[in-house]
């Protein structure tokens, strides 16, 4: 039986987990799944893990993180395929009042009122901390906890150790202990595209191609929608 190693970030994990059993059954390919952040500075990023010698045939992560891997010549040219898009969203602990975030001012006011915010240190957190919060003039009014992974951010929120989480919508829906409020206003939105690609010198390139074809096929439409994401086409 062919075996395939996949390293995936949180953004596309929802659809991936829903589709994987059917893919393995249909193809006979056994998939080993590893996890890493799309971007950031810690050892848990996909880039850092690959640099440390962790093996993978396929990576699935944000376009921003993938471009860094392409620049390092870690990706087979033209093997990359966009899978889905996820807007940034906001969530609160289950049962808490849902703030109005329908306008940029309402969103900024909600963050300031919340006091404690949690964000992942990957692509979305980099955008929020380096660009959006300074642009809104609220950076010094917030207490922001940064976690390595999106799943850690939602765990902090579910434990009520923060009042608001801001990260890709796909990491906030269907999470126990978390209520998804909605997407950020369009004028401050960061739509992240999550893509798959094959690692250079992968010994399982044919199996890797089959997986990427499956994840980008019509089979993905319902899992993508269920995970709070949008199809790329």
Secondary structure, 3 states (H helix, E strand, C coil): CCEEEEEECCCCHHHHHHHHHHHHHHHCCEEEEEECECCCCCCCEHHHHHHCCCCCCEEEEEHHHHHHHHHCCCECCCCCEEEEEECEEEEEECCCCCCCCCCHHHHHHHHHHHCEEEEECCHHHHHHHHHHHHHHCCHHHCEEEEECCHHHHHHHHHCCCCCEEEEEHHHCCCCCCEEEEEECCHHHCCCEEEEEEEECCCCCHHHHHHHHHHHCCCCHHHHHHHCCCEECC
